Amino acid sequence: MDGDQIVAAAWVQPLANHTAQLWLPKRNNPVARQLLCALQAWVSEQPIVLCHVALPAPWAAWEETLVKSGMRTLATLEHLVWPCQAVHTPHTLTLRPLGELALAEQQALLERVGEDSLDCPALRDVLPVEALLAGFYAQAVSAQAPNPTPWYRLKYQDDTIGVLLLATTAQHWSLQLMGLVPEWRGQRLGGVIIQHAQALAAQAGAQCLALTVDAQNTPAQRVYSQAGLVREGREQLLAWC
């Protein structure tokens, strides 16, 4: 404040499982930088394990400011999109509702899928799997799905080998997470999983399927490119954690 005038404002929005999102001041100036440093001290006193912000390009100036306020750069995110069209449903894998498993079993499966994952490893190091699952659930509900029904475990014959989690609205679907347990990687199944997601979205009448991937995850980038997804934008993910 300067007298009765607001000269800078920021907002920490609480999210699921002791996480939060930072909404930045309108301008990156010395007053904003002072505010962010004070806010970082406030966040450190709260039961918040991670407070994040995603910066659209160009992000260099804000990234420098946020790092000076104590934030860590966690990842560069690529936002990809696929305009829905008719696609063949593969038969290599079977999809079963993830909700058939008890919550502890769901978390254990996500732990296995996350082992040595190349997708945002710094974020996975900070957040326990129950926080990630709660975040995905909150995203699915906010996408106007009363229950995250397009959450699947992937089966090959009698083995559960991975997961496919989707959030839906009437016209826009998003792929929250897809992955395989370590022993099933390297067998060209990534393309099969994304094809399942595309078929589900197209059959539901969605206009597009979107997802976010770590820019450093080269194998996943290759799979998505081959599946016809194109880059729609990039962001830099930073956090107090």
Residue pairs with C-beta under 8 A, 6 or more apart in sequence:
1 7
7 31
8 25
8 27
8 29
8 31
8 32
8 34
8 35
9 25
9 26
9 35
10 22
10 23
10 24
10 25
10 32
10 35
10 36
10 39
11 22
11 23
12 20
12 21
12 22
12 23
12 39
12 42
12 43
12 48
12 51
13 20
13 21
13 22
13 23
14 20
14 48
15 21
15 135
15 138
16 131
16 134
16 135
16 137
16 138
17 49
17 127
17 130
17 131
17 134
17 135
18 47
18 48
18 49
18 50
18 131
19 48
19 49
19 50
19 51
19 52
19 127
19 131
19 135
20 43
20 48
20 50
20 51
20 52
21 51
21 52
21 53
22 39
22 51
22 52
22 53
22 240
23 53
24 32
24 53
24 62
25 31
25 32
25 35
25 36
28 61
28 62
28 65
32 65
33 65
33 68
33 69
36 65
36 66
36 69
37 68
37 69
37 70
39 69
40 69
40 70
40 71
40 240
43 51
43 240
44 240
48 240
49 126
49 127
49 131
49 241
50 126
50 127
50 131
50 239
50 240
50 241
51 239
51 240
51 241
52 74
52 237
52 238
52 239
52 240
52 241
53 66
53 71
53 237
53 238
53 239
54 77
54 235
54 236
54 237
55 62
55 63
55 66
55 235
55 236
55 237
55 238
56 233
56 234
56 235
57 233
57 234
57 235
57 236
59 235
59 236
63 73
63 236
63 238
66 238
67 73
67 238
70 240
71 238
71 239
71 240
72 122
72 238
72 239
72 240
72 241
73 236
73 237
73 238
74 120
74 122
74 123
74 126
74 237
74 238
74 239
75 120
75 122
75 123
75 214
75 215
75 216
75 236
75 237
76 214
76 215
76 216
76 234
76 235
76 236
76 237
77 120
77 212
77 213
77 214
77 215
77 234
77 235
77 236
77 237
78 212
78 213
78 214
78 215
78 221
78 231
78 234
79 210
79 211
79 212
79 231
79 232
79 233
79 234
79 235
80 210
80 211
80 212
80 213
80 224
80 229
80 230
80 231
80 232
81 208
81 209
81 210
81 229
81 230
81 232
82 198
82 208
82 209
82 210
82 227
82 228
82 229
82 230
83 207
83 208
84 173
84 198
84 201
84 202
84 206
84 207
84 208
84 209
85 202
86 202
87 195
87 198
87 199
87 202
88 195
88 199
89 195
89 196
89 199
89 203
90 192
90 195
90 196
90 199
92 156
92 189
92 192
93 154
93 155
93 156
93 161
93 189
93 192
93 193
93 196
94 154
94 155
94 156
95 152
95 153
95 154
95 155
95 164
95 196
96 152
96 153
96 155
96 160
97 149
97 151
97 152
97 153
98 106
98 109
98 151
98 152
98 153
98 163
98 165
99 151
100 153
101 109
101 153
106 133
107 129
107 130
107 133
109 153
109 160
109 163
109 181
110 129
110 132
110 133
110 163
110 177
111 129
112 181
112 182
113 162
113 163
113 177
113 179
113 180
113 181
114 124
114 129
114 132
114 179
115 181
115 182
116 182
117 124
117 179
118 214
118 216
118 217
118 218
118 219
118 220
119 179
119 213
119 214
119 217
119 220
120 214
120 237
123 237
123 239
124 132
126 239
126 241
127 135
136 148
136 165
136 167
136 176
136 177
137 148
139 167
139 174
139 176
140 148
140 151
140 165
140 167
140 168
140 176
141 148
143 167
143 168
143 169
143 174
144 168
144 169
144 170
145 167
145 168
145 169
148 165
148 166
148 167
150 164
150 165
150 166
150 167
150 168
150 173
150 200
151 163
151 164
151 165
151 166
152 163
152 164
152 165
153 160
153 162
153 163
154 160
154 161
154 162
154 163
154 164
154 180
154 193
155 161
156 184
160 181
161 180
161 181
161 184
161 189
162 178
162 179
162 180
162 181
162 184
162 189
162 193
163 177
163 178
163 179
164 175
164 177
164 178
164 193
164 196
164 197
165 175
165 176
165 177
165 178
166 173
166 174
166 175
166 176
166 197
166 200
166 201
167 173
167 174
167 176
168 174
168 201
168 204
168 206
170 205
170 206
171 205
171 206
171 207
171 208
172 206
172 207
172 208
172 210
173 197
173 200
173 201
173 204
173 206
173 208
173 209
173 210
174 209
174 210
174 211
175 194
175 197
175 209
175 210
175 211
178 190
178 193
178 194
178 197
180 189
180 190
180 193
190 219
190 220
190 223
191 223
191 226
191 227
194 223
194 224
194 227
194 229
195 227
197 209
198 209
198 227
201 208
201 209
209 229
210 232
211 224
211 229
213 220
213 221
213 224
214 220
215 221
215 234
